[in-house]
Amino acid sequence: MDIRLNIYDEQGKKVARVAQGDYYDLTVGVIIDIFDFLNMDDNGKIISIWDINLKLLKCYKQITEVLHKFFPDITKEEWKRVKLKELAKVLLDILQYTFTEIDTIPSEKN
């Protein structure tokens, strides 16, 4: 299964190209970095899209460095032409995929 990220032209109006990654390329390191970036903790607090967007704005360079492991063909210049709402959606999609995969792991009850 793949995940896509639009890269827009210089004016930000037309999609110049679509970068593609595959969920199977996700490593534990990328997932841990995303959790660290979002500062997710165990207290059950739900992070809103607003909170994610604020964090994205503050740490855009760091998150693009993390996602570059997942989308290695995106250049530094192209990262500047990705829309914030689409980047937030990719992060949420990655997290949702991760939780879904973890949920499929069989567990035994004692």
Disulfide bonds with the S-S distance in Angstrom:
none
